């Protein structure tokens, strides 16, 4: 059964399609569903369908100063589009049914573009992505009360919730064991330290999932998608999402080159630039927190949603965790605690 009829599509979009064909697109990690709509004359559109009560892609807690009165996707899309950032156009909305008809950006994600690509082309595409990230950070440097992303924060409570999410699913559920109570207490102490350090970093507008599957090449530039969870977070967070992407394994030499590319782009944009050692420390602290969360999240999706296709990305997530520990010697005790349970971290 189609999620919407031709007449409903026409009413939503003010178009005059004689008929539409509906093809379900595979979902990712959220409860949202996507469909490609093809009209009688070959024009294509994307239908996002959001179940009632699932306005945000994240089921976890996201703290906001004020409760949202409209779908976060619509609110943030309007803000980004008004500021001339590349986002898909909204062509029709029925908020009561959770329907949003969007411009079809095609299927060329950053992830698909770099598959089997030469290192020079991979660097070229990632430089474009970094330029877009810095443009996003420059454009959103001034708070705007009308945009929901400026009223919610990646605070300690949320950061630590994600850390415990890893303990629950990344270790206990994955291995079907219970962490030793003394080990868990020690892990939590280290997790608190990690999350407090991150919360003390410079903050700004954060997409929250600025990675290879959420950057779509359309009309010779990358477009942002899946930005409904944007909030105030560590400035380096989106860079970590891009360069420590669980779906892509970048070579160490390219990582170093891209980190310098980002710093140079920030300077050109006249944005604050951290001293090199502090910048790298912040990068690896956020890498540690986010990649632990991802390892737990992929197991959560398998257990709670019956979707095991993300489990193949756990090894890359843990590889980045191991690498982060190697750059953060004072956190080695936490690494040793986790290593007792996860063999992937053993040296």
N, C-alpha and C positions, 0 to 999 in steps of 0.2 A: 504493500500500500504506500502510495506517494505521501510524503510529509505535507505537501500542499498541492492544490489543484492549479490548473492554468488560470482560472478566474481569480483565485486568491493571489497568484503571482502578479497578475495584471493590476489588481487592486493595490497591492503593496508597492509596486514599482511605477505605476502610471504608464506602463508599456502596453502594447497591444499584440501580444504573442497569440498566434492561432493555436499553438500547442507547445508543450514543454516536455522534454524527456529528462528524467531524473536518474542520476547515477550516484550511488552512495560512495563516498570516499572513505578510505580507512581512517579510523580515529587514531589519536595518539594517547596521551596519558590522562586525558580529562573525560568528563561526562558529556562534553559537547559532541555533537555529530555534524558532519559536513557532507554536503551534496553538491554535485555539479549539475546545473540546470542548463539545458540546451534548447533554445527556442527553434521554431519551425524554419527560421532563416539562418540558423547556424551560430547565432550569438550565444555566448556562454556567460554564466553567472555562478556565484557560489552562495549556497544557503547555509548559514550557521544556525543550528537549532540548539538552544540552551534549555535543558530541563528546568522545571520549576524548582527554585531554591538553590540552583547551582550557577549563580551569576558570575562567579569567579572560577577560573580554571583550578585554583587551589582550594581543596577542601579544608586545608589547615587554617588556623587563625591568622588573620591579617588585621592589625589594629588600625582603626580609623577614628579621627576626632568626631566625625559626624557620619551617621548611617547613610548609605547611598540611596538616592531617590530615583535613579535610573541605572540601566545596565552599565557597569564600569567600562565595558568595551566601547559603548557609544560615547560616553563622556570623554574618555581619553582619546578616542579617534578624532572627535571634533576638535579637541585642543591641539593635537598634533597636526591635523590637516590645516587648521587656521594658521599654524606657525610654519606652513609650507614644508613639512616633513613628509617623506614618501610613505603613505599608508593607503590601503584599499578604500575606495569610495563606498559609502553606504548608500544603497539605492532603494531600500525599503525596510521598514521595521514594523513588527507586531509584537510589542513587548509582553502582552498577556500570553501569547503563545510561544514566546521565546524565539521568534523568527527574525533573522537579520539577513537581508539579501545584499551581497557584496560584489564589487568588481572582481572578476576572475584574473588573478595575476599569473596564471599558468602553473607549471610544475617544476620550474628551474630554481630549486633551492641552492643555497651555498653548498650544502652537503652533496647534492647531486653534481654540481659543477666541478668539484675537486676530485671526484672519483677517477682514479687512473690518470689524473692530470700531472704534468711535469711540475717540479718544484717551483719553477719561475711563474707558472700560471697560478699555482696555489697561493704564492706570495702576493701576486697581483690581485686576486679576489679578496684575500684577507686584508690587504691594504685598503681596498674599497670599503670593506666592512668597518674597519677602524675609522676611516674618514667619516662614515655615517654615524658611528658611535660618538665621535667628538662633536660632530655637528648637532647631534641630539643633545649632548651635554651642554653645549654652548647655547643652544636655543632655549633650553629649559632652565637656565641658570637663575632666572628670576621667578620666584614663586607666583602661582596663579591660584587664587582661592576657588575659581570655578572648576578647576580640574581635580578630580578625586585623588590623583597620584600625589598631590601636595598635602593631603590631610591624613595620610596613613604612612606608617613607618616600619622599617625593619628593625624593631627594637629588640632588647635583650630577650624578652619573653618569647618572641617568635624565633629568634636565632637559636635559643636553647631548646625550644620545642622541636626544632628540626634535628638538633643533636640527639635528643632522646628518641626521636623517630628512628634514627639510625640504630641506636641500641636495641630498640624493640623489634625492628624488622630486619635491619642489616646484619644483626648477629642472632638474636634469639629466635625470630621466626624462620630465618634462613637456615639455621642449623638445628632448629627444633630442640633448643636447650634453654636453660636459664643462666644468665650471667651470675657468677659468684657474687653475693651481696657486697663483700669488701671490694671486689674489683669494680662493681657498678658504682659504688660510692666514690671511689678514686677517679673513675672515668667522669663522673658528674662534676667533681671538683675541677678537673682539667677542662671539661666542657664549659663550665662557668667562666673560667679564666679566658678561654678562647673567645667566647661570645662577648664578654666585657671589652676585650681588646678590639674586637671588630666594631662594637657600638661606639667606641671612642674615635673611630676614623672619620675623616671628612665625608660628609653625606651630600647627596644630590639626587636628582631625578634618576630612577633606576627602572629599566624595562623589566628586569628580574629573570628573563629567559632569553637573553640576546645571544642565541646560538645558531648553528648552521641550518637547522630546520625551520627557523623563524625568520630567515632572511631570504626573500624571493627576488630573483633577478627578473625585472620587467621593464621594457623600454630602456635598456642599457644602464639601469641603476637598481640598487637593492632597495626593496620595500620592507617595512616592518610589519609583522603580523603577531598575533598572540600577545598583545600589549596590555590586556585587561587587568593584569596583576601589577602594573607599574605602581611604584611607591617611592618614598624617600629611603635610600639605602646607601651603603658605602660606594663612593665614587668609583672604586676599582671593581665593583661587583660584576658589572656587565662585561668588563674586559676579561674577567675570570671565566664567565659563562661562555665567552667566545673562544678563548685560547685554551681553556681546559675543558672543552666540550667532550662529553662522554661518547659522542657519536664519531669523533674525529681524533686521531692520534697524531699530533703534530711532532715533527722531529725537534729535539732540543735546540739545535742551531737556529731553526726557523722561529721557535718560540722567543729566543733572545732577540732576534732581529725584529720581531713584531712588537715586543715590549718597548724597544727603542723607537719604533715607528709611532707607537701610541704617545710616548712622551714628547716626541718632536711635534706631533700633530696638536697636542695640547698647548705647547709653546706657541705655535703659529696662530692658534685660535685665541691666544692671550687668556688662557685659563690657568688657574693655579697648578703648578707642577711640583710634586714632592721630590725631596732629595732622593737620589738613586737607591740607597740602601733601605730607606723607609718605604719607598714605593714597592720595592721587591718584597720586603717583609709583609706589607699589607696584602700584596698579591697572593703570597703563599698562605697567609692566615685565612683569607677568604677561600682560597682553593681547598684548604683542609676542611673548613666548615661545609662548603657547598658539596664537595665530592663525597664526604661521609653521608650527607643528606641524600644525595642521588643514589648511592648504593642501597640505602634503606628504602628510598622511594620506589625503586625498581622492584624490590621484593614486595613492598606494599601493593603495588599494582597487580602483581601476580596473585597474591593471596586474597586481596579484597575485591579485585575486579576480574579475576580469572584470565588475565592477560600476561602471558609469560614472555612476550617477544622482547621486552626490555632487559631481561636477565643477561643476555649476551653482552650488554654494555657495562655490567658490573665490574669485570676485570679491568677495563680502561679506567673506570672511576677510581678503583682501588690503586691502580698504578699511579694515578695523579696524587692520591693520598700519600702513598709511599714517597713520591718525589717531594711533596710538600714537607713531610717530616724531615727529609734530608736537608732542607733549607731552614728548618726551625729546630736547632739542636736542643733548645730548652724544653721543647714539647716531646722529646724522646720518651719520657716516662709514659705519656699517653699512648705513643706508638707501641711501646712494649706491652702495655695492657691489652690493646686491641689485637696485637700480634698473637697473644695467647689463644685467641679464638679464630682469627682469620689468617690462614697460612699465606695468603697473597701478600701480606706485609712483611713476611720473614725475609731477612737478607741472605 
